[in-house]
Amino acid sequence: MAKIYFKKNQSIQKLNPKKETVTMILNYSKALSYFQCGNLKAEIISN
């Protein structure tokens, strides 16, 4: 069973996202803000 964990996986592919995708995710994360009021937690996108 130990051999299963050390066997190399040949099907791993490198992910190469587009520059536009990375930029969109970074801008979204910059605009996202959280606040808490009592027991209520909310997310706001401030764009």
C-alpha positions in Angstrom: 0.0 0.0 0.0 2.9 2.4 0.6 3.8 2.1 -3.0 0.5 3.8 -4.0 1.4 7.0 -2.2 4.8 7.4 -3.8 3.8 6.5 -7.4 4.3 9.6 -9.6 1.2 10.8 -11.4 1.8 11.2 -15.1 -1.4 13.0 -15.9 -0.6 16.3 -14.1 -0.9 19.3 -16.4 0.5 22.8 -15.8 -2.2 25.5 -15.7 -1.4 28.6 -17.6 -4.2 31.1 -17.1 -4.7 34.1 -19.4 -3.4 37.4 -18.2 -6.9 38.8 -18.4 -8.2 36.1 -16.0 -5.5 36.8 -13.4 -6.2 40.6 -13.7 -9.9 40.1 -13.2 -9.4 37.9 -10.1 -7.0 40.4 -8.6 -9.3 43.3 -9.2 -12.2 41.4 -7.8 -10.3 40.6 -4.6 -9.2 44.3 -4.2 -12.9 45.4 -4.5 -14.3 42.8 -2.1 -14.8 43.8 1.5 -16.3 42.1 4.5 -18.1 43.6 7.5 -19.7 42.1 10.6 -22.6 43.6 12.5 -23.6 41.4 15.5 -24.1 37.9 14.1 -24.5 39.1 10.5 -21.5 38.8 8.2 -21.7 40.4 4.8 -19.6 40.8 1.6 -19.7 43.9 -0.5 -18.1 44.5 -3.9 -17.2 48.2 -3.9 -16.9 49.0 -7.6 
